[in-house]
Amino acid sequence: MIVSIYISVYFNYELDKKLCKRYNYKVTKKVFNSQNDEWEKDEGGRKMNLSDSKKKLALAGVLCGLVAACLAYFGNPANMAFCIACFIRDTAGAMGMHQAEVVQYARPEIIGLVLGAFIISVATKEYRSTAGSSPMIRFVLGVIIMIGALVFLGCPLRMVIRMSAGDLNAWVAFVGFILGVGTGVFALKNGFSLGRAHITNKSSGAVLPAVVVGILILATCTTLFKVSQAGPGSMHAPIIASLVGGLVFGAFAQKSRMCFAGSIRDIILMKNFDLISVIAGLFVVMLVFNIATGRFVVGFNTPGVIAHSEHLWNILGMYTVGFAAVLAGGCPLRQLILAGQGSSDSAVTVVGMFVGSAICHNFGLAASGTALNPETKEVVAGAVPVNGKVACIICIVICFIIAFTNKREEAK
């Protein structure tokens, strides 16, 4: 007799089928949707599913790594081949949301990520327009994620890219990221929930993809947007390469469920190493690229990497990002992908990240990177301003308040 086992697991990733095959078990799986706060039956058989094998997941990571490497080769800033936080900050600056002249450029990669996720989800019938899961709290979490990221100077994706280039500051921050995700997992185990999202009109989920198309048109066909003449905002790959790279990256991120916070969360919560395969694939490709191009430099104070060596704040910055990302249901990259595939709640989080980037630069919260003084040729160490330190602590406190005042009904 074939035994049917009903296994309830968190989050939408396939179980390792080897154990089931060994015992001739047929698995009918239910998954927990962190956006909807509900259990759903996994129908299986999704088109182009990459999450049913660690090899496929690793391959997706390799392909995303190749995209990042190509963008770095064609002109994106060193150690910032692909950074969600930095690119959102640049795009916000281009739209006039802040006045930091060196970080103003409408990044086609952000547009490509959203459109890539949108197109592939529609093509594979995974597009699902949802909304209504504590949108204002998600907006606040988006702001918090961005503040933490700009205290560290990078999102989790850039943290991994910096790690692959020998930046020891990123390895220090990785400790904080793990601790932040761990704190979020603790909240999940204690019943944290932002409530269920609900199915909405299909056009609702397409609003953000339509908005980014508008941004692309304005950026390429008008002179309304600001463009940096110096600094990180002036360094970029050609528009077509950036847009295509974003589309490809977004499509593979959507199909592989790539999430930097989710990969650590799954290891802590379920001892599941599937998602970390994607991150490992990306890391290996960037490591090879950095070594091959002479960009691999082991050290803390490396001029030109846009980083600082205030270790406590590297840790606390990424602790904030990891904690808030688990509460929001995904890292900055994952929020863009979810927004692209129809989640208005994630779209609200993305809007929060744009506002957060503006707050950071308008109120002096963002850290500065280590740089070489052009006149004296001396290394000037980067630092986190007092305003940024205070804001980071406040953000952590707010995360704890959110984590332990929002619970599922059965957990109350």
Backbone hydrogen bonds in HBPLUS format (Angstrom, degrees):
<---DONOR---> <-ACCEPTOR-->    atom                        ^
c    i                          cat <-CA-CA->   ^        H-A-AA   ^      H-
h    n   atom  resd res      DA  || num        DHA   H-A  angle D-A-AA Bond
n    s   type  num  typ     dist DA aas  dist angle  dist       angle   num
A0026-LYS N   A0003-VAL O   3.28 MM  23  6.38 163.4  2.31 154.5 159.0     1
A0005-ILE N   A0026-LYS O   3.32 MM  21  6.64 162.8  2.35 164.5 169.4     2
A0028-THR N   A0005-ILE O   3.42 MM  23  6.46 169.5  2.43 155.1 158.2     3
A0030-LYS N   A0007-ILE O   3.32 MM  23  6.46 172.3  2.33 151.3 152.6     4
A0009-VAL N   A0030-LYS O   3.42 MM  21  6.74 168.7  2.44 159.1 160.0     5
A0032-PHE N   A0009-VAL O   3.21 MM  23  6.47 127.9  2.49 146.5 156.4     6
A0011-PHE N   A0032-PHE O   2.99 MM  21  4.83 132.9  2.21 121.7 129.8     7
A0013-TYR N   A0011-PHE O   3.11 MM   2  6.04 133.5  2.33 104.3  92.0     8
A0021-LYS N   A0017-LYS O   2.94 MM   4  6.14 157.1  1.99 153.8 160.3     9
A0022-ARG N   A0018-LYS O   2.97 MM   4  6.18 152.0  2.05 148.3 155.5    10
A0023-TYR N   A0019-LEU O   3.34 MM   4  6.63 152.0  2.42 144.7 149.9    11
A0025-TYR N   A0020-CYS O   2.84 MM   5  4.89 160.3  1.88 147.3 148.4    12
A0024-ASN N   A0021-LYS O   3.24 MM   3  4.85 158.4  2.29  95.4 101.7    13
A0042-ASP N   A0029-LYS O   3.10 MM  13  5.83 175.2  2.10 152.1 153.3    14
A0031-VAL N   A0040-GLU O   2.75 MM   9  5.38 161.0  1.79 162.4 164.8    15
A0040-GLU N   A0031-VAL O   2.87 MM   9  5.38 163.7  1.90 156.5 162.0    16
A0033-ASN N   A0038-GLU O   3.08 MM   5  5.68 175.1  2.08 160.4 158.9    17
A0037-ASP N   A0033-ASN O   2.75 MM   4  5.62 135.8  1.95 153.9 166.5    18
A0057-LEU N   A0053-SER O   3.04 MM   4  6.33 159.1  2.09 149.4 155.5    19
A0058-ALA N   A0054-LYS O   2.83 MM   4  6.02 159.3  1.88 147.7 153.3    20
A0059-LEU N   A0055-LYS O   2.90 MM   4  6.09 152.1  1.98 143.3 151.4    21
A0060-ALA N   A0056-LYS O   2.91 MM   4  6.19 151.6  2.00 145.6 153.1    22
A0061-GLY N   A0057-LEU O   3.00 MM   4  6.34 152.4  2.08 145.8 153.3    23
A0062-VAL N   A0058-ALA O   2.89 MM   4  6.22 149.3  1.99 145.8 154.6    24
A0063-LEU N   A0059-LEU O   2.93 MM   4  6.23 159.8  1.97 152.0 156.5    25
A0064-CYS N   A0060-ALA O   2.97 MM   4  6.22 156.8  2.02 147.1 153.7    26
A0065-GLY N   A0061-GLY O   2.83 MM   4  6.00 147.5  1.94 142.3 152.2    27
A0066-LEU N   A0062-VAL O   2.88 MM   4  6.20 146.4  1.99 146.2 155.2    28
A0067-VAL N   A0063-LEU O   3.07 MM   4  6.40 150.2  2.16 142.5 150.1    29
A0068-ALA N   A0064-CYS O   3.03 MM   4  6.35 162.9  2.06 148.9 152.7    30
A0069-ALA N   A0065-GLY O   2.85 MM   4  6.07 158.4  1.90 148.9 155.2    31
A0070-CYS N   A0066-LEU O   2.91 MM   4  6.08 157.9  1.96 146.0 151.6    32
A0071-LEU N   A0067-VAL O   3.02 MM   4  6.29 158.7  2.07 151.7 157.3    33
A0072-ALA N   A0068-ALA O   2.97 MM   4  6.22 154.0  2.04 147.3 154.5    34
A0073-TYR N   A0069-ALA O   2.91 MM   4  6.13 156.3  1.96 147.8 154.6    35
A0074-PHE N   A0070-CYS O   2.92 MM   4  6.12 150.1  2.01 147.5 155.2    36
A0076-ASN N   A0071-LEU O   2.99 MM   5  5.74 168.2  2.00 151.6 147.8    37
A0075-GLY N   A0072-ALA O   3.35 MM   3  5.49 164.8  2.38 102.9 107.1    38
A0080-MET N   A0077-PRO O   2.96 MM   3  5.15 148.0  2.06 132.9 129.8    39
A0087-PHE N   A0083-CYS O   2.93 MM   4  5.90 157.1  1.98 147.1 154.0    40
A0088-ILE N   A0084-ILE O   2.90 MM   4  6.01 153.0  1.97 149.7 156.6    41
A0089-ARG N   A0085-ALA O   2.95 MM   4  6.12 159.7  1.99 147.6 153.8    42
A0090-ASP N   A0086-CYS O   2.91 MM   4  6.15 155.1  1.97 143.7 150.4    43
A0091-THR N   A0087-PHE O   2.98 MM   4  6.10 158.4  2.03 140.3 146.1    44
A0092-ALA N   A0088-ILE O   2.82 MM   4  6.03 158.4  1.86 151.6 157.8    45
A0093-GLY N   A0089-ARG O   2.97 MM   4  6.19 151.8  2.05 144.7 152.4    46
A0094-ALA N   A0090-ASP O   2.92 MM   4  6.25 147.8  2.02 144.4 153.5    47
A0105-TYR N   A0090-ASP O   2.96 MM  15  5.02 161.2  2.00 109.9 116.2    48
A0095-MET N   A0091-THR O   3.13 MM   4  6.42 142.6  2.28 143.0 152.2    49
A0097-MET N   A0092-ALA O   2.93 MM   5  5.31 158.7  1.98 158.5 151.5    50
A0096-GLY N   A0093-GLY O   3.00 MM   3  5.03 159.1  2.04 104.5 110.2    51
A0226-LYS N   A0094-ALA O   2.90 MM 132  4.39 164.5  1.93 127.5 129.0    52
A0103-VAL N   A0100-ALA O   3.17 MM   3  5.90 168.3  2.18 123.8 127.4    53
A0233-GLY N   A0102-VAL O   2.75 MM 131  5.44 157.6  1.80 163.4 155.5    54
A0228-SER N   A0104-GLN O   2.72 MM 124  5.08 144.0  1.84 159.6 156.4    55
A0110-ILE N   A0107-ARG O   3.25 MM   3  5.88 135.8  2.45 114.8 122.3    56
A0112-GLY N   A0108-PRO O   2.78 MM   4  6.01 160.2  1.82 154.3 160.4    57
A0113-LEU N   A0109-GLU O   2.87 MM   4  6.08 153.2  1.94 147.8 154.4    58
A0114-VAL N   A0110-ILE O   3.30 MM   4  6.56 168.2  2.31 151.8 152.7    59
A0115-LEU N   A0111-ILE O   3.05 MM   4  6.25 171.0  2.05 154.8 157.7    60
A0116-GLY N   A0112-GLY O   2.67 MM   4  5.63 156.0  1.72 149.0 156.5    61
A0117-ALA N   A0113-LEU O   3.06 MM   4  6.21 162.4  2.09 147.1 151.1    62
A0118-PHE N   A0114-VAL O   2.94 MM   4  6.13 153.8  2.01 144.4 152.6    63
A0119-ILE N   A0115-LEU O   2.82 MM   4  5.94 173.5  1.83 155.3 156.6    64
A0120-ILE N   A0116-GLY O   3.08 MM   4  6.14 170.2  2.09 147.8 150.9    65
A0121-SER N   A0117-ALA O   3.00 MM   4  5.92 151.9  2.08 139.4 147.5    66
A0122-VAL N   A0118-PHE O   3.02 MM   4  6.19 154.4  2.09 149.0 155.5    67
A0123-ALA N   A0119-ILE O   2.92 MM   4  6.09 162.9  1.95 149.9 155.3    68
A0124-THR N   A0120-ILE O   2.98 MM   4  6.05 145.4  2.11 140.7 148.6    69
A0126-GLU N   A0121-SER O   2.63 MM   5  4.60 156.2  1.69 147.9 150.9    70
A0127-TYR N   A0121-SER O   3.03 MM   6  4.77 125.3  2.34 119.0 109.4    71
A0125-LYS N   A0122-VAL O   3.24 MM   3  5.00 164.1  2.27 101.5 105.1    72
A0128-ARG N   A0341-GLN O   3.06 MM 213  6.39 168.9  2.07 163.1 160.9    73
A0200-THR N   A0129-SER O   2.89 MM  71  5.55 166.5  1.91 140.1 141.0    74
A0130-THR N   A0342-GLY O   3.11 MM 212  6.26 152.4  2.19 131.6 136.2    75
A0344-SER N   A0130-THR O   2.86 MM 214  6.00 166.8  1.88 162.2 161.7    76
A0131-ALA N   A0198-HIS O   2.94 MM  67  5.42 142.1  2.08 138.4 149.9    77
A0198-HIS N   A0131-ALA O   2.70 MM  67  5.42 168.4  1.71 151.9 153.7    78
A0138-ARG N   A0134-SER O   3.09 MM   4  6.37 156.6  2.15 153.9 161.2    79
A0139-PHE N   A0135-PRO O   2.88 MM   4  6.18 144.7  2.01 144.1 154.2    80
A0140-VAL N   A0136-MET O   3.03 MM   4  6.36 158.8  2.08 145.8 150.1    81
A0141-LEU N   A0137-ILE O   2.90 MM   4  6.21 155.3  1.96 147.4 154.7    82
A0142-GLY N   A0138-ARG O   2.90 MM   4  6.15 146.0  2.02 143.2 152.2    83
A0142-GLY N   A0139-PHE O   3.11 MM   3  5.07 119.3  2.49  93.0 108.1    84
A0143-VAL N   A0139-PHE O   3.07 MM   4  6.48 153.1  2.14 149.1 155.8    85
A0144-ILE N   A0140-VAL O   2.92 MM   4  6.23 160.2  1.96 151.4 157.1    86
A0145-ILE N   A0141-LEU O   2.83 MM   4  6.04 160.3  1.87 150.1 154.9    87
A0146-MET N   A0142-GLY O   3.18 MM   4  6.38 159.1  2.22 144.6 149.4    88
A0147-ILE N   A0143-VAL O   3.01 MM   4  6.32 156.1  2.07 150.6 157.4    89
A0148-GLY N   A0144-ILE O   2.97 MM   4  6.20 171.3  1.97 159.3 160.9    90
A0149-ALA N   A0145-ILE O   2.94 MM   4  6.09 155.8  2.00 145.5 152.8    91
A0150-LEU N   A0146-MET O   2.96 MM   4  6.11 155.7  2.02 149.4 154.7    92
A0151-VAL N   A0147-ILE O   3.02 MM   4  6.21 126.6  2.31 141.4 155.0    93
A0152-PHE N   A0148-GLY O   3.16 MM   4  6.43 152.5  2.24 143.3 150.0    94
A0153-LEU N   A0149-ALA O   2.60 MM   4  5.59 142.2  1.74 138.4 151.9    95
A0154-GLY N   A0149-ALA O   2.83 MM   5  5.10 150.3  1.92 132.1 141.8    96
A0367-ALA N   A0150-LEU O   3.02 MM 217  6.28 174.5  2.03 150.2 150.2    97
A0159-MET N   A0155-CYS O   2.87 MM   4  6.13 150.5  1.96 152.2 162.1    98
A0160-VAL N   A0156-PRO O   3.09 MM   4  6.34 156.4  2.15 147.2 150.6    99
A0161-ILE N   A0157-LEU O   3.09 MM   4  6.39 156.8  2.14 145.7 152.6   100
A0162-ARG N   A0158-ARG O   2.73 MM   4  5.92 159.5  1.77 154.3 159.4   101
A0163-MET N   A0159-MET O   2.89 MM   4  6.12 150.7  1.98 143.2 151.9   102
A0164-SER N   A0160-VAL O   2.97 MM   4  6.25 149.0  2.07 144.3 152.1   103
A0165-ALA N   A0162-ARG O   3.03 MM   3  5.10 145.2  2.15  99.4 110.2   104
A0167-ASP N   A0162-ARG O   3.10 MM   5  5.41 156.9  2.15 156.3 149.1   105
A0166-GLY N   A0163-MET O   3.16 MM   3  5.36 165.4  2.18 111.1 112.9   106
A0297-VAL N   A0165-ALA O   2.95 MM 132  6.17 148.7  2.05 158.1 149.2   107
A0299-GLY N   A0166-GLY O   3.25 MM 133  6.60 149.7  2.35 156.5 152.1   108
A0170-ALA N   A0167-ASP O   3.17 MM   3  5.64 134.1  2.39 107.0 117.2   109
A0168-LEU N   A0299-GLY O   3.05 MM 131  5.63 162.7  2.08 145.6 148.1   110
A0172-VAL N   A0168-LEU O   3.03 MM   4  6.34 150.6  2.12 146.2 153.8   111
A0173-ALA N   A0169-ASN O   2.94 MM   4  6.23 157.8  1.99 145.5 151.5   112
A0174-PHE N   A0170-ALA O   2.88 MM   4  6.08 137.7  2.07 139.7 151.3   113
A0175-VAL N   A0172-VAL O   3.16 MM   3  5.62 138.8  2.34 107.3 116.8   114
A0176-GLY N   A0173-ALA O   2.97 MM   3  5.14 113.1  2.43  99.5 115.1   115
A0177-PHE N   A0173-ALA O   2.93 MM   4  6.31 153.0  2.00 151.4 160.0   116
A0178-ILE N   A0174-PHE O   3.00 MM   4  6.24 162.4  2.03 150.7 153.7   117
A0179-LEU N   A0175-VAL O   3.06 MM   4  6.33 161.3  2.10 149.0 154.3   118
A0180-GLY N   A0176-GLY O   2.84 MM   4  6.06 153.0  1.92 148.6 156.4   119
A0181-VAL N   A0177-PHE O   2.92 MM   4  6.18 162.8  1.95 153.9 157.8   120
A0182-GLY N   A0178-ILE O   2.85 MM   4  6.02 156.2  1.91 146.9 154.5   121
A0183-THR N   A0179-LEU O   2.93 MM   4  6.18 147.2  2.04 143.2 151.2   122
A0184-GLY N   A0180-GLY O   3.06 MM   4  6.37 153.6  2.13 144.6 151.8   123
A0185-VAL N   A0181-VAL O   2.87 MM   4  6.21 151.4  1.95 150.7 158.9   124
A0186-PHE N   A0182-GLY O   2.99 MM   4  6.25 152.2  2.07 143.5 150.7   125
A0187-ALA N   A0183-THR O   3.09 MM   4  6.44 149.6  2.19 142.7 150.5   126
A0188-LEU N   A0184-GLY O   2.95 MM   4  6.32 152.2  2.03 145.9 153.8   127
A0189-LYS N   A0185-VAL O   2.89 MM   4  6.20 159.9  1.93 155.0 159.7   128
A0190-ASN N   A0186-PHE O   3.14 MM   4  6.35 129.0  2.42 134.3 147.4   129
A0190-ASN N   A0187-ALA O   3.04 MM   3  5.03 132.7  2.28  94.5 108.2   130
A0192-PHE N   A0187-ALA O   2.97 MM   5  5.40 157.5  2.03 141.7 140.7   131
A0191-GLY N   A0188-LEU O   3.04 MM   3  5.28 153.2  2.12 115.5 114.6   132
A0408-ARG N   A0191-GLY O   2.80 MM 217  5.62 149.0  1.90 157.0 167.0   133
A0193-SER N   A0406-ASN O   3.00 MM 213  5.66 151.5  2.09 120.0 124.8   134
A0204-SER N   A0201-ASN O   2.92 MM   3  5.53 147.8  2.02 118.4 127.5   135
A0206-ALA N   A0203-SER O   3.13 MM   3  5.11 142.1  2.28  96.3 107.5   136
A0207-VAL N   A0204-SER O   3.31 MM   3  5.62 168.0  2.32 111.7 113.7   137
A0210-ALA N   A0206-ALA O   3.05 MM   4  6.18 152.6  2.13 144.1 151.9   138
A0211-VAL N   A0207-VAL O   2.84 MM   4  6.15 150.0  1.93 150.3 159.9   139
A0212-VAL N   A0208-LEU O   2.94 MM   4  6.25 161.7  1.98 161.8 164.7   140
A0213-VAL N   A0209-PRO O   3.15 MM   4  6.36 145.0  2.28 139.0 148.1   141
A0214-GLY N   A0210-ALA O   3.06 MM   4  6.38 152.1  2.14 143.9 151.2   142
A0215-ILE N   A0211-VAL O   2.91 MM   4  6.32 149.9  2.00 147.4 156.3   143
A0216-LEU N   A0212-VAL O   2.93 MM   4  6.15 154.5  2.00 142.5 149.0   144
A0217-ILE N   A0213-VAL O   2.98 MM   4  6.28 157.7  2.03 150.4 155.8   145
A0218-LEU N   A0214-GLY O   2.98 MM   4  6.20 166.8  1.99 152.7 156.0   146
A0219-ALA N   A0215-ILE O   2.84 MM   4  5.96 153.2  1.92 146.9 155.0   147
A0220-THR N   A0216-LEU O   3.03 MM   4  6.12 147.0  2.14 145.5 152.9   148
A0221-CYS N   A0217-ILE O   2.84 MM   4  5.65 148.2  1.94 150.0 157.7   149
A0222-THR N   A0218-LEU O   3.21 MM   4  5.25 136.1  2.41 127.0 130.1   150
A0234-SER N   A0231-GLY O   3.03 MM   3  5.66 153.8  2.10 118.7 126.2   151
A0235-MET N   A0232-PRO O   3.05 MM   3  5.31 157.7  2.10 109.0 116.2   152
A0242-SER N   A0238-PRO O   2.91 MM   4  6.15 161.2  1.95 160.7 166.9   153
A0243-LEU N   A0239-ILE O   2.86 MM   4  6.04 162.1  1.89 155.1 159.8   154
A0244-VAL N   A0240-ILE O   2.90 MM   4  6.02 171.5  1.91 154.8 157.5   155
A0245-GLY N   A0241-ALA O   2.85 MM   4  5.85 156.1  1.91 141.4 149.4   156
A0246-GLY N   A0242-SER O   2.90 MM   4  6.07 152.8  1.97 142.3 149.5   157
A0247-LEU N   A0243-LEU O   2.94 MM   4  6.22 156.1  1.99 149.0 155.4   158
A0248-VAL N   A0244-VAL O   2.96 MM   4  6.21 167.0  1.98 157.7 159.9   159
A0249-PHE N   A0245-GLY O   2.91 MM   4  5.98 167.7  1.92 150.4 154.6   160
A0250-GLY N   A0246-GLY O   2.79 MM   4  5.80 160.9  1.83 146.6 152.7   161
A0251-ALA N   A0247-LEU O   2.98 MM   4  6.14 154.4  2.05 144.4 150.9   162
A0252-PHE N   A0248-VAL O   3.06 MM   4  6.32 170.1  2.07 157.0 158.7   163
A0253-ALA N   A0249-PHE O   2.83 MM   4  5.93 152.1  1.91 148.8 157.7   164
A0254-GLN N   A0250-GLY O   2.97 MM   4  6.05 147.9  2.08 139.6 147.6   165
A0255-LYS N   A0251-ALA O   3.06 MM   4  6.33 162.0  2.10 148.6 153.0   166
A0256-SER N   A0252-PHE O   2.96 MM   4  5.93 147.2  2.07 142.5 150.6   167
A0257-ARG N   A0253-ALA O   3.04 MM   4  5.68 116.8  2.45 130.8 142.6   168
A0258-MET N   A0253-ALA O   3.09 MM   5  4.92 141.3  2.25 134.4 142.7   169
A0263-SER N   A0259-CYS O   2.95 MM   4  6.05 145.0  2.07 141.3 148.7   170
A0265-ARG N   A0261-ALA O   2.88 MM   4  6.05 162.4  1.91 153.5 159.5   171
A0266-ASP N   A0262-GLY O   2.89 MM   4  5.96 159.4  1.93 147.5 151.3   172
A0268-ILE N   A0264-ILE O   3.05 MM   4  6.35 164.2  2.07 156.0 159.6   173
A0269-LEU N   A0265-ARG O   2.78 MM   4  5.83 167.4  1.80 156.3 160.7   174
A0270-MET N   A0266-ASP O   2.83 MM   4  5.31 155.9  1.89 132.7 140.8   175
A0272-ASN N   A0266-ASP O   3.17 MM   6  5.33 173.6  2.17 121.1 119.8   176
A0271-LYS N   A0267-ILE O   3.04 MM   4  4.23 133.8  2.26 110.4 117.4   177
A0277-SER N   A0274-ASP O   3.00 MM   3  5.57 152.0  2.08 113.5 122.1   178
A0278-VAL N   A0275-LEU O   3.08 MM   3  5.63 137.6  2.27 110.7 119.6   179
A0280-ALA N   A0276-ILE O   2.85 MM   4  6.05 156.0  1.91 148.3 155.6   180
A0281-GLY N   A0277-SER O   3.01 MM   4  6.18 155.6  2.07 143.9 149.5   181
A0282-LEU N   A0278-VAL O   3.16 MM   4  6.48 160.0  2.20 150.0 154.4   182
A0283-PHE N   A0279-ILE O   2.90 MM   4  6.11 161.4  1.93 151.2 156.9   183
A0284-VAL N   A0280-ALA O   2.98 MM   4  6.17 162.8  2.01 153.3 156.5   184
A0285-VAL N   A0281-GLY O   3.26 MM   4  6.46 165.4  2.29 147.0 150.5   185
A0286-MET N   A0282-LEU O   3.06 MM   4  6.30 167.2  2.08 154.9 158.3   186
A0287-LEU N   A0283-PHE O   2.85 MM   4  6.01 149.6  1.94 148.0 157.3   187
A0288-VAL N   A0284-VAL O   2.99 MM   4  6.23 164.6  2.01 154.1 156.8   188
A0289-PHE N   A0285-VAL O   2.93 MM   4  6.16 162.1  1.96 149.3 155.0   189
A0290-ASN N   A0286-MET O   2.86 MM   4  5.97 164.8  1.88 148.2 152.0   190
A0291-ILE N   A0287-LEU O   3.02 MM   4  6.20 158.9  2.07 149.1 154.7   191
A0292-ALA N   A0288-VAL O   2.89 MM   4  5.99 163.6  1.91 152.2 157.3   192
A0293-THR N   A0289-PHE O   2.98 MM   4  6.08 145.1  2.10 147.9 156.3   193
A0295-ARG N   A0290-ASN O   2.74 MM   5  4.63 135.6  1.93 147.9 152.4   194
A0296-PHE N   A0290-ASN O   3.09 MM   6  4.95 122.7  2.44 124.3 114.0   195
A0294-GLY N   A0291-ILE O   3.35 MM   3  5.26 163.2  2.38 100.9 105.7   196
A0305-VAL N   A0302-THR O   3.36 MM   3  6.12 157.3  2.42 143.2 142.9   197
A0370-THR N   A0307-ALA O   2.63 MM  63  5.82 155.0  1.69 164.2 161.2   198
A0311-HIS N   A0309-SER O   3.07 MM   2  5.47 116.4  2.49 108.6  91.7   199
A0313-TRP N   A0310-GLU O   3.02 MM   3  5.64 121.6  2.37 113.4 126.8   200
A0314-ASN N   A0310-GLU O   2.96 MM   4  6.23 141.4  2.11 149.4 160.7   201
A0315-ILE N   A0311-HIS O   2.95 MM   4  6.18 160.5  1.99 153.6 158.0   202
A0316-LEU N   A0312-LEU O   2.86 MM   4  6.12 166.3  1.88 147.0 151.2   203
A0317-GLY N   A0313-TRP O   2.86 MM   4  5.57 149.9  1.95 129.1 138.0   204
A0318-MET N   A0314-ASN O   3.25 MM   4  6.34 167.5  2.26 142.0 144.8   205
A0319-TYR N   A0315-ILE O   2.79 MM   4  5.93 138.9  1.96 143.5 156.9   206
A0320-THR N   A0316-LEU O   2.98 MM   4  6.09 156.7  2.03 142.6 147.1   207
A0321-VAL N   A0317-GLY O   3.19 MM   4  6.53 155.1  2.25 140.1 146.6   208
A0322-GLY N   A0318-MET O   2.88 MM   4  5.99 168.3  1.89 147.1 150.2   209
A0323-PHE N   A0319-TYR O   2.95 MM   4  6.04 167.9  1.96 152.8 156.3   210
A0324-ALA N   A0320-THR O   2.97 MM   4  6.02 171.9  1.97 152.4 154.9   211
A0325-ALA N   A0321-VAL O   2.85 MM   4  5.84 151.9  1.93 146.6 155.0   212
A0326-VAL N   A0322-GLY O   3.21 MM   4  6.38 156.9  2.27 145.5 149.7   213
A0327-LEU N   A0323-PHE O   3.24 MM   4  6.54 162.0  2.27 149.1 154.1   214
A0328-ALA N   A0324-ALA O   2.89 MM   4  6.07 146.6  2.00 145.6 155.1   215
A0329-GLY N   A0325-ALA O   2.94 MM   4  6.03 121.9  2.29 137.4 151.6   216
A0330-GLY N   A0325-ALA O   2.79 MM   5  4.99 153.3  1.86 152.8 150.8   217
A0329-GLY N   A0326-VAL O   3.22 MM   3  5.09 141.4  2.38  93.9 104.9   218
A0335-GLN N   A0331-CYS O   2.91 MM   4  6.19 150.9  2.00 159.2 168.6   219
A0336-LEU N   A0332-PRO O   3.24 MM   4  6.55 155.7  2.30 147.8 152.5   220
A0337-ILE N   A0333-LEU O   3.09 MM   4  6.43 156.9  2.15 150.6 157.4   221
A0338-LEU N   A0334-ARG O   2.84 MM   4  6.01 168.4  1.85 155.1 157.9   222
A0339-ALA N   A0335-GLN O   2.94 MM   4  6.03 154.9  2.00 143.3 150.6   223
A0340-GLY N   A0336-LEU O   2.95 MM   4  6.15 147.6  2.06 139.9 148.8   224
A0341-GLN N   A0337-ILE O   3.03 MM   4  6.38 138.0  2.21 144.3 155.6   225
A0341-GLN N   A0338-LEU O   3.20 MM   3  5.14 126.9  2.50  92.0 105.3   226
A0343-SER N   A0338-LEU O   3.01 MM   5  5.57 165.8  2.03 147.8 143.4   227
A0342-GLY N   A0339-ALA O   3.25 MM   3  5.35 162.4  2.29 105.7 107.8   228
A0347-ALA N   A0343-SER O   3.11 MM   4  6.40 146.4  2.22 137.2 147.1   229
A0348-VAL N   A0344-SER O   2.92 MM   4  6.21 145.5  2.04 143.4 151.4   230
A0349-THR N   A0345-ASP O   3.11 MM   4  6.48 148.8  2.21 139.8 148.3   231
A0350-VAL N   A0346-SER O   2.88 MM   4  6.21 150.4  1.96 147.3 155.3   232
A0351-VAL N   A0347-ALA O   2.95 MM   4  6.28 154.5  2.02 145.8 152.4   233
A0352-GLY N   A0348-VAL O   2.91 MM   4  6.22 150.7  2.00 143.7 152.2   234
A0353-MET N   A0349-THR O   2.96 MM   4  6.34 140.6  2.12 141.4 152.2   235
A0353-MET N   A0350-VAL O   3.02 MM   3  4.98 120.0  2.39  92.7 108.0   236
A0354-PHE N   A0350-VAL O   3.04 MM   4  6.46 150.4  2.13 149.0 156.6   237
A0355-VAL N   A0351-VAL O   2.98 MM   4  6.32 164.4  2.00 154.2 158.0   238
A0356-GLY N   A0352-GLY O   2.77 MM   4  5.92 152.7  1.85 143.8 152.6   239
A0357-SER N   A0353-MET O   2.96 MM   4  6.16 150.9  2.05 144.1 150.3   240
A0358-ALA N   A0354-PHE O   3.18 MM   4  6.52 152.9  2.26 145.0 152.0   241
A0359-ILE N   A0355-VAL O   2.91 MM   4  6.22 157.4  1.96 152.5 159.1   242
A0360-CYS N   A0356-GLY O   2.96 MM   4  6.18 158.5  2.01 147.9 153.3   243
A0361-HIS N   A0357-SER O   3.27 MM   4  6.53 155.9  2.33 145.0 149.4   244
A0362-ASN N   A0358-ALA O   2.82 MM   4  5.86 151.4  1.90 152.0 161.0   245
A0363-PHE N   A0359-ILE O   2.97 MM   4  5.76 146.7  2.08 146.0 151.4   246
A0365-LEU N   A0360-CYS O   2.71 MM   5  4.50 161.2  1.74 141.9 146.1   247
A0366-ALA N   A0360-CYS O   3.39 MM   6  5.21 153.1  2.47 120.6 118.5   248
A0368-SER N   A0383-ALA O   2.87 MM  15  5.37 162.0  1.90 151.9 156.9   249
A0371-ALA N   A0380-VAL O   2.92 MM   9  5.24 160.4  1.95 148.4 152.9   250
A0380-VAL N   A0371-ALA O   2.65 MM   9  5.24 170.9  1.66 169.7 171.5   251
A0373-ASN N   A0378-GLU O   2.78 MM   5  5.31 170.6  1.79 163.2 160.0   252
A0377-LYS N   A0373-ASN O   2.68 MM   4  4.88 137.6  1.85 141.8 150.9   253
A0388-GLY N   A0385-PRO O   2.99 MM   3  5.23 120.3  2.36 102.0 116.6   254
A0389-LYS N   A0385-PRO O   3.08 MM   4  6.49 152.7  2.16 152.3 160.3   255
A0390-VAL N   A0386-VAL O   2.98 MM   4  6.25 168.2  1.99 162.0 163.8   256
A0391-ALA N   A0387-ASN O   2.97 MM   4  6.09 161.2  2.00 145.4 151.3   257
A0392-CYS N   A0388-GLY O   2.93 MM   4  6.03 152.0  2.01 143.7 151.0   258
A0393-ILE N   A0389-LYS O   3.16 MM   4  6.45 161.3  2.19 150.9 154.3   259
A0394-ILE N   A0390-VAL O   3.02 MM   4  6.29 162.4  2.05 151.4 156.6   260
A0395-CYS N   A0391-ALA O   2.89 MM   4  6.09 154.2  1.96 147.2 154.4   261
A0396-ILE N   A0392-CYS O   3.06 MM   4  6.37 152.1  2.14 147.2 154.0   262
A0397-VAL N   A0393-ILE O   3.06 MM   4  6.38 160.0  2.10 151.5 156.5   263
A0398-ILE N   A0394-ILE O   2.93 MM   4  6.23 159.5  1.97 151.7 157.4   264
A0399-CYS N   A0395-CYS O   2.93 MM   4  6.18 152.3  2.01 145.7 153.3   265
A0400-PHE N   A0396-ILE O   3.09 MM   4  6.44 154.4  2.16 148.7 154.6   266
A0401-ILE N   A0397-VAL O   3.03 MM   4  6.38 155.0  2.09 148.8 156.0   267
A0402-ILE N   A0398-ILE O   2.88 MM   4  6.16 164.2  1.90 155.5 159.1   268
A0403-ALA N   A0399-CYS O   2.81 MM   4  5.94 160.8  1.84 149.5 155.5   269
A0404-PHE N   A0400-PHE O   3.11 MM   4  6.20 150.4  2.20 146.9 152.0   270
A0411-ALA N   A0408-ARG O   2.89 MM   3  5.19 140.7  2.04 106.3 118.6   271
A0412-LYS N   A0409-GLU O   3.25 MM   3  5.45 156.6  2.30 105.0 111.8   272
